[in-house]
Every structure is written in C-alpha cells, then in structure tokens.
Amino acid sequence: MVGRVTEHSNALDLEGNIFESKDPKKIAQSLKHSAEQSTRKKAAPYRSAMSMLTFYINRAGKNLEASQKDALEKAKARLRKLFGRG
C-alpha cells in the first residue's frame, strides 16, 4: 500500500525512490520541491510534504532499517528548517 500511495499520490509528484535515500537533506529538499510545484495538493506545501513523509514512516515502520528510519526522522527536522518552522 505504501508503494502505491507514494507512486500514485494525487497530491504530490514525488521523485522516484526518494524515501530510500540515506541523505536527509536530499529527502527534505525533494519533498519541499514537490510540494511547492504541485497544483493538486489540498493543503499548504509544508503540510503536504510533512504529511507524505510522516505517512511513509508510519506505514513502512517495522520494515524500515534503523539507519533508514533515522534518515527519514532527520529529514523531518530538515523539512521544518527549509520551511522556516523551527
């Protein structure tokens, strides 16, 4: 289900396999770019990007390696900074 949603999201056009990246900065920048460029999102760019990231972390949860989950959690913090939210 996670794969289907992230590949066929009606809100964001995501970079391929972005959630598999080990680089939190790259993940955050890609999500920010996707959220700002989307014309289909229903929420503000920050909220759309953070929602997609949180959804992926929650749904993939137990199947994520510790290092990958760490990178995704760090991407959340980076995303907040990119949007001036902390």
Secondary structure, 3 states (H helix, E strand, C coil): CHHHHHHCCCCCCCCCCHHHCCCHHHHHHHHHHHHHHCCCCCCCHHHHHHHHHHHHHHHHHHHCCHHHHHHHHHHHHHHHHHCCCC
